[in-house]
Amino acid sequence: MNKDQIYADPLGHIQDFRFDSTVVDVFPDMIQRSVPGYQTIIQTIGKLTARYQQPDSRYYDLGCSLGAATLSMRRNIRASGCEVIGVDNSEAMVARCQSHLQAFRSDVPARAELGDIRQVQMDNAAMVVSNFTLQFLPPEDRDLLVQRIYQALKPGGIFVLSEKIVEADTTTHDLLIDLHHDFKRANGYSELEISQKRTALENVMRPDSKSQHQARLEAAGFSHISVWFQCFNFCSLVAIKQGAAA
């Protein structure tokens, strides 16, 4: 696993963050050292897959990156007639994800597609995952995507949404940011790396609050919604479409 040193040296001009080949090469290290609870989220996606799987269904990983959630779903599907589809708009990510899928043998078909998750055709879904992806979309596009996810899910289907969040209260918001920065320091990131990474992300990542996510899910039609995980300013929600599984 290559070490993330993208922002280790002073940069005269900090470009907006992109999921290019440079990021792909260090992404496993970056995500482990930057996102608290990431492995717990990936492992739990597998457990949720086992619990909510339905035969003859599709499982979507929107913003699949290297395919951690894609693989977690695939490993836990025992129902017949299923397929897993990862979608990402980074060519470098999709290529690496596809190689990971090919390296793990399974009877469950799985593929990674290059595309815009706002335009991907989804249907007959038992499960949809969006892991730290919605926050990179323009805010005005988020409601429609969640509505499309709801419509694509079968009755009893599940949506897992993991996101970085903001707090409406400035005191607790600042506290969670400080705790997250402490987490990154403990994992070996310098003050320079933390500062430069934050600058690179500020124009491309615009997080919502938990209440915004919950309101969006309710507006789409989900009636069973819960924040099942939170560590600092990172959380994961589960939303279940009403109705018995087929």
C-alpha positions as CSV (number, residue, x, y, z in Angstrom):
1,M,0.0,0.0,0.0
2,N,1.6,3.3,-1.1
3,K,1.7,6.0,1.4
4,D,-0.3,9.2,0.8
5,Q,2.2,12.0,0.5
6,I,0.4,14.1,-2.0
7,Y,0.3,17.2,0.2
8,A,3.5,16.5,2.1
9,D,5.5,19.3,0.4
10,P,4.6,23.0,0.1
11,L,2.6,23.7,-3.0
12,G,2.8,27.1,-4.7
13,H,-0.7,26.6,-6.2
14,I,-3.1,24.1,-4.7
15,Q,-5.4,22.6,-7.3
16,D,-8.9,21.4,-6.6
17,F,-8.9,17.8,-5.4
18,R,-9.4,15.2,-8.2
19,F,-9.7,11.5,-8.1
20,D,-6.9,11.0,-10.7
21,S,-4.2,8.4,-11.0
22,T,-2.1,10.1,-8.3
23,V,-4.9,9.7,-5.8
24,V,-5.7,6.2,-7.0
25,D,-2.1,5.0,-6.2
26,V,-2.4,6.1,-2.5
27,F,-6.2,5.9,-2.0
28,P,-6.3,2.9,0.4
29,D,-3.7,4.7,2.7
30,M,-5.5,8.0,2.3
31,I,-8.9,6.7,3.2
32,Q,-7.7,4.7,6.2
33,R,-5.8,7.7,7.7
34,S,-8.4,10.3,6.8
35,V,-11.9,8.7,7.4
36,P,-12.6,7.4,10.9
37,G,-14.5,4.2,11.0
38,Y,-14.2,3.5,7.3
39,Q,-13.5,-0.2,7.8
40,T,-16.5,-0.5,10.1
41,I,-18.7,1.1,7.4
42,I,-17.4,-1.3,4.7
43,Q,-17.8,-4.4,7.0
44,T,-21.3,-3.4,8.0
45,I,-22.3,-2.9,4.3
46,G,-21.5,-6.5,3.9
47,K,-23.6,-7.5,6.9
48,L,-26.5,-5.3,5.6
49,T,-26.2,-7.0,2.2
50,A,-26.5,-10.4,3.8
51,R,-29.6,-9.3,5.7
52,Y,-31.4,-7.4,2.9
53,Q,-30.4,-9.4,-0.1
54,Q,-33.1,-10.4,-2.6
55,P,-32.9,-12.9,-5.5
56,D,-32.9,-11.6,-9.0
57,S,-31.7,-8.1,-8.0
58,R,-29.1,-5.5,-8.6
59,Y,-26.8,-4.0,-6.1
60,Y,-25.3,-0.5,-6.9
61,D,-22.2,1.2,-5.5
62,L,-22.5,4.8,-6.6
63,G,-19.0,6.5,-6.5
64,C,-17.4,3.1,-6.2
65,S,-13.7,4.3,-6.2
66,L,-11.5,1.2,-5.8
67,G,-14.5,-1.0,-5.1
68,A,-14.4,-1.6,-1.3
69,A,-18.2,-1.5,-0.9
70,T,-18.7,-3.2,-4.2
71,L,-16.6,-6.2,-3.0
72,S,-18.2,-6.1,0.4
73,M,-21.7,-6.5,-1.2
74,R,-20.5,-9.2,-3.6
75,R,-18.9,-11.3,-0.9
76,N,-22.2,-11.4,1.1
77,I,-24.7,-12.2,-1.6
78,R,-26.0,-15.8,-1.5
79,A,-29.3,-15.2,-3.4
80,S,-29.5,-16.3,-7.0
81,G,-29.7,-14.1,-10.1
82,C,-27.9,-11.1,-8.6
83,E,-25.3,-8.7,-10.0
84,V,-23.3,-5.9,-8.5
85,I,-22.6,-2.7,-10.4
86,G,-20.1,-0.1,-9.3
87,V,-20.2,3.4,-11.0
88,D,-17.6,6.1,-10.9
89,N,-16.7,9.1,-13.0
90,S,-12.9,8.7,-12.5
91,E,-11.4,6.5,-15.3
92,A,-8.4,5.7,-13.1
93,M,-10.7,4.5,-10.2
94,V,-12.9,2.4,-12.5
95,A,-9.9,0.7,-14.1
96,R,-8.4,-0.2,-10.7
97,C,-11.8,-1.3,-9.3
98,Q,-12.3,-3.6,-12.3
99,S,-9.0,-5.2,-11.7
100,H,-9.9,-5.8,-8.0
101,L,-13.2,-7.4,-9.1
102,Q,-11.4,-9.7,-11.5
103,A,-8.9,-10.7,-8.8
104,F,-11.6,-12.0,-6.4
105,R,-13.4,-15.1,-7.7
106,S,-17.2,-15.2,-7.1
107,D,-20.3,-16.6,-8.7
108,V,-21.9,-13.2,-8.4
109,P,-21.3,-11.1,-11.5
110,A,-19.9,-7.7,-10.8
111,R,-18.5,-4.9,-13.0
112,A,-17.3,-1.3,-12.7
113,E,-18.7,1.3,-15.1
114,L,-17.4,4.7,-16.0
115,G,-20.2,7.2,-15.8
116,D,-22.0,10.0,-14.0
117,I,-24.0,8.6,-11.1
118,R,-26.6,11.3,-11.8
119,Q,-27.3,9.7,-15.2
120,V,-26.8,6.0,-14.5
121,Q,-29.9,3.8,-15.2
122,M,-30.9,2.0,-12.0
123,D,-33.7,-0.5,-11.5
124,N,-34.6,-3.7,-9.7
125,A,-32.3,-2.8,-6.9
126,A,-32.2,-4.6,-3.6
127,M,-29.5,-2.3,-2.3
128,V,-27.8,1.0,-3.2
129,V,-24.7,2.3,-1.5
130,S,-23.3,5.9,-1.8
131,N,-20.1,6.1,0.3
132,F,-18.8,9.7,0.7
133,T,-20.0,10.6,-2.8
134,L,-23.1,12.8,-2.6
135,Q,-21.0,15.5,-1.0
136,F,-19.1,16.0,-4.3
137,L,-22.2,16.6,-6.3
138,P,-23.6,20.1,-6.8
139,P,-26.2,20.6,-4.0
140,E,-29.0,21.2,-6.5
141,D,-28.5,17.7,-7.9
142,R,-28.7,15.7,-4.7
143,D,-32.5,15.6,-4.2
144,L,-33.1,14.2,-7.6
145,L,-30.5,11.5,-7.3
146,V,-31.9,10.3,-3.9
147,Q,-35.4,10.2,-5.5
148,R,-34.1,8.1,-8.3
149,I,-32.4,5.7,-5.9
150,Y,-35.7,5.3,-4.0
151,Q,-37.6,4.6,-7.3
152,A,-34.9,2.1,-8.3
153,L,-35.2,0.1,-5.1
154,K,-37.5,-2.9,-4.8
155,P,-39.9,-3.0,-1.8
156,G,-37.8,-3.8,1.3
157,G,-34.7,-2.5,-0.5
158,I,-32.0,-0.6,1.4
159,F,-30.0,2.6,0.8
160,V,-26.7,3.1,2.7
161,L,-25.6,6.8,2.6
162,S,-22.2,7.7,4.2
163,E,-21.1,11.3,4.3
164,K,-19.0,13.9,5.9
165,I,-21.4,16.2,7.7
166,V,-21.6,19.8,9.1
167,E,-23.2,20.9,12.3
168,A,-25.6,23.8,12.5
169,D,-24.2,24.7,15.9
170,T,-20.8,26.4,15.3
171,T,-19.3,25.3,18.7
172,T,-20.0,21.6,18.0
173,H,-19.0,22.0,14.4
174,D,-15.6,23.3,15.3
175,L,-15.2,20.6,17.9
176,L,-15.8,17.8,15.5
177,I,-13.4,19.4,13.0
178,D,-10.7,19.6,15.6
179,L,-11.3,16.0,16.7
180,H,-11.0,14.9,13.0
181,H,-7.8,16.9,12.6
182,D,-6.5,15.2,15.8
183,F,-7.3,11.8,14.2
184,K,-5.3,12.7,11.1
185,R,-2.4,13.9,13.2
186,A,-2.4,10.7,15.1
187,N,-2.2,8.9,11.8
188,G,0.9,10.7,10.7
189,Y,-0.4,13.7,8.7
190,S,1.5,17.0,9.3
191,E,-0.1,20.4,9.8
192,L,0.9,21.3,6.2
193,E,-0.8,18.2,4.8
194,I,-4.0,18.8,6.7
195,S,-4.1,22.5,5.6
196,Q,-3.3,21.9,2.0
197,K,-5.7,19.0,1.7
198,R,-8.5,21.1,3.2
199,T,-7.8,23.9,0.7
200,A,-7.9,21.4,-2.2
201,L,-11.3,20.1,-1.1
202,E,-13.1,23.4,-0.1
203,N,-14.3,24.1,-3.7
204,V,-15.3,20.6,-4.6
205,M,-16.8,19.0,-1.4
206,R,-19.8,20.7,0.2
207,P,-21.1,18.5,3.0
208,D,-24.7,18.7,4.3
209,S,-26.0,18.3,7.8
210,K,-27.6,15.1,9.2
211,S,-31.0,16.9,9.2
212,Q,-30.6,17.8,5.6
213,H,-29.8,14.2,4.7
214,Q,-32.7,12.9,6.7
215,A,-35.1,15.4,5.2
216,R,-34.0,14.5,1.7
217,L,-34.5,10.8,2.4
218,E,-38.0,11.4,3.8
219,A,-38.9,13.6,0.9
220,A,-37.9,10.8,-1.5
221,G,-40.3,8.4,0.2
222,F,-38.2,6.5,2.7
223,S,-40.1,6.0,6.0
224,H,-37.4,4.0,7.9
225,I,-34.3,6.1,8.4
226,S,-31.5,5.9,11.0
227,V,-28.0,7.2,11.6
228,W,-26.4,3.9,12.4
229,F,-22.8,5.2,12.6
230,Q,-21.1,8.4,13.5
231,C,-17.5,9.2,14.4
232,F,-16.6,12.9,14.6
233,N,-18.0,14.6,11.5
234,F,-18.5,11.4,9.5
235,C,-21.7,9.4,9.6
236,S,-23.6,6.7,7.8
237,L,-27.3,6.5,7.4
238,V,-29.5,3.6,6.5
239,A,-32.9,4.1,4.7
240,I,-35.3,1.2,4.0
241,K,-38.0,1.3,1.4
242,Q,-41.3,0.3,2.9
243,G,-42.8,-3.0,1.8
244,A,-42.0,-6.7,2.2
245,A,-39.1,-8.1,0.2
246,A,-40.2,-10.0,-2.8
